[in-house]
Amino acid sequence: MQLKYFIILLFSVFLLLTVACEIEVPELPLTKEEKKAIDSIYIAEKKIIKIDLDSLCDLRFNGFVDHAVDSIMKERKIEIEKLLNRN
């Protein structure tokens, strides 16, 4: 008899947990004032971040170009060696 109640309890807890985990809280829509505040914060932060990112890109640009040129040269040398060794 105890086993029957234990199984029912276990099943009930499992069912309750699965139902409780699937329920999502609906998102509340933003008001006009909240949207304006978010937009103004985004625009201000975007200006600051853009300056930093542009300076980082300028610093790393030459390294990227050098790496790309080296990779292309390496591939071309391999192709030339394959063509020369084919004979």
TABELKA-V151860 format. One line per field, one symbol per residue. phi: phi as a letter, one per 20 degrees, with the letter a starting at -180 (. if undefined). psi: psi as a letter, one per 30 degrees, with the letter a starting at -180 (. if undefined). A space follows every 50 residues. Layout:
phi=???
psi=???
This chain:
phi=.ffffffffffffffffffffefdfffeffefffffffffffffffffff fffffffffegfffffffffffffffffffffffeff
psi=eeeeeeeeeeeeeeeeeeeeffkkkkkkkkleeeeeeeeeeeeeeeeeee eeeeeeeeefeeeeeeeeeeeeeeeeeeeeeeeeff.
